Amino acid sequence: MVNWSGVFPAVTTKFDQKEELDMSLFLINLQAQLHAGVHGIILGGTLGEASTLTEQEKEKLVKFTVENTQGVVPVIINIAEGATREAVRLASLAEKWGAQGLMMLPPMRYKTDHRETVTYFKTVAESTGLPIMIYNNPVDYKTEVSLDMFEELISCNNIQAIKESTRDVSNVTRLKNRFGNRLKILCGVDTLAMEELVMGADGWVAGLVCAFPMETVAVYQLIKQNRYEEALQIYRWFLPLLELDIHAKLVQYIKLAEQMENIGSEYVRAPRLTLAAEERASISKVISDAQLSRPKLPSI
């Protein structure tokens, strides 16, 4: 069972200079997330460089994370496949590896229509006992999961949550009006997190949390306690950092932030390359400026 509420880091995958998994560094970051009080861990998303990971690496990451979270928070793995049969197979493997839930994108590469999108999600949901959060990001992945699609999908009891990344804040209200509490809503866009949480979103699938877990959890907790002014002060400080999450190089940007916070490294797997020259200097300045003006977090 997954309580789809709170802060769910979409964690990065840690590599060494040879592009091999760096599990010791991954553990350092994982412990920082748990110490900050996050509510779940998501593996193998965009930030996790999922498209470059082998099946064996995904298995290792899931089993390692399950072992080192010790049931304190649920471990979720992302499924982003082009073929329905492959998505079904990976859902089965995820369950065997010990994952407690799935985050699912619509089919990759082919833009499915209404019937195809619904059939895809239903087929996977009916094949597994794991709870599912559907990742709705038409901006980056071109297929929108509409409210009418969700109306059909809620017949599957294990489709329980939405990672809301349409960039339309009012969609939170539309979803709440249509489905009440049947579907949990988690904001999937860092720069809209406070806005969507204030409008009733249940959680936040976060990116910059990878480098700044304490501040991310503080914003969430303060909003849920109706301490909006305190949350807003942190959020305004946070925004230049959060904007690193809505760029094509979000992986490189956030990994650099992790390195500058001493809970990660900037190593990525090709075709991504680490930042260089003026670009690296520019992003480093955004991060260092934030570090120098870091707010004191209130007692929560």
Secondary structure, DSSP 8 states (H G I E B T S, - for coil): -----EEEEB----B-TTS-B-HHHHHHHHHHHHHHT-S-EEESSTTTTGGG--HHHHHHHHHHHHHHHTTSS-EEEEE--SSHHHHHHHHHHHHHHT--EEEE---SSS---HHHHHHHHHHHHHH--S-EEEEE-HHHHS----HHHHHHHTTSTTEEEEEE-SS-THHHHHHHHHHTTSSEEEE--GGGHHHHHHTT--EEEESGGGT-HHHHHHHHHHHHTT-HHHHHHHHHHHHHHHGGGGSTTHHHHHHHHHHHTTS------TTS----HHHHHHHHHHHHHHHHT-------
